[in-house]
Amino acid sequence: MLWLKKIDLAIITGAFLGIGSVLIVLVGNPVNSGICISCFLENLAGALQFQGDLRMSYIRPELVGFVLGSFVVAKKTRRFKVTGGSSPIIRFFLGFFIIVGCAVFIGCPIKMIVRLAAGDLTAVVAVVGMMFGVWCGARYLKAGIFLERERDMPKINGYIFPFLAFMLLFFIFFQPTFIKQGQTGPAAQHAPVLLSLALGLVIGGFSQRSGLCITGGFRNFFLFREKTLLGGVLTFFVTALLISFATGQFNMGLNGQPASHLSHGWTFLAMTLVGLASVIIDGCPFRQVIKSGQGDVDAGITTMGMLAGAALVITWSIRSTSAGPEFAGKIAVMSGLIFCLFVVISYRKRITS
């Protein structure tokens, strides 16, 4: 891997993500969401009894693999660097609101691309919304408005999140009584454990080296016209599209798509929130999980915020169904956008004072 150029790594990572996201559905994962960070976190929250919907309770081995794959590769290539201390409370709540946006759309940016590649036209509005949020965030970055820089921290801080991933791996194989694994609904739709774990490890390792990030690819293009990460994102989409065609999973249309709704205005606003918040914290949900494995304490705090969000979107019905977003979901999306605005205004005042 060391001799590969970063652009090659981004393309390879995108290809693995596209192939894995579609093929994992054929061996058990839910349709149109073979890989979805927000869904995986909702499942994890249920397995840990942070939310009570047993149908959404399962420890996804792919999620564990993402963290451990990133950790192993970062250690092996001496890229494991323990940093943090950049606005932890703000990052926690932005992580929370990112999952709110994902729950109202019904999927993270990765699932958004997988849905689009499977012919789900409701995801087109989500792409436009996310790009608009990223564009707004890029404008703020260009004006010099961003969270303060992280600093080096004692190494023990960086090992905590990989340790938690190892603990989840232990729970998967030994299933202590306090872990709840659903036997019906989405929880029962999963690929074989070892296959899921292997896929997560491979994608996690390549993602650590390439830095692939869905929102980051568009952000870099808007800011610098830099196309390395965007090339990986486009490769992800094209690969998923081709595999969807080849496996008979492509079904173009608006109506009756799995895990979707037709409230396009709220889809746009929800993914605008996801795009904007992801730029403020420097990474989409997938990227936050990967960075948490390589020693980034701030990403770990953001991921914990996402896990809290994953629990509460189920418990408080801050999400969407096939009929559209719940009232609480609409309020939460608007609250998240207002929170992002307050953060930006606060940091703008700081740099202009």
Secondary structure, DSSP 8 states (H G I E B T S, - for coil): -TTS-HHHHHHHHHHHHHHHHHHHHHTTS-TT-SS-HHHHHHHHHHHTTSS--GGG----HHHHHHHHHHHHHHHHTT----EE-S-HHHHHHHHHHHHHHHHHHTS-HHHHHHHHHTTBTHHHHHHHHHHHHHHHHHHHHHTT------EE--THHHHHHHHHHHHHHHHHHH--TT----SSGGGG----HHHHHHHHHHHHHHHHHH---HHHHHHHHHHH---HHHHHHHHHHHHHHHHHHHTT----BSTT-TT--S-HHHHHHHHHHHHHHHHHTTS-HHHHHHHHHTTBHHHHHHHHHHHHHHHHHHHTT-SEETTEE-HHHHHHHHHHHHHHHHHHHHHHHHHH-
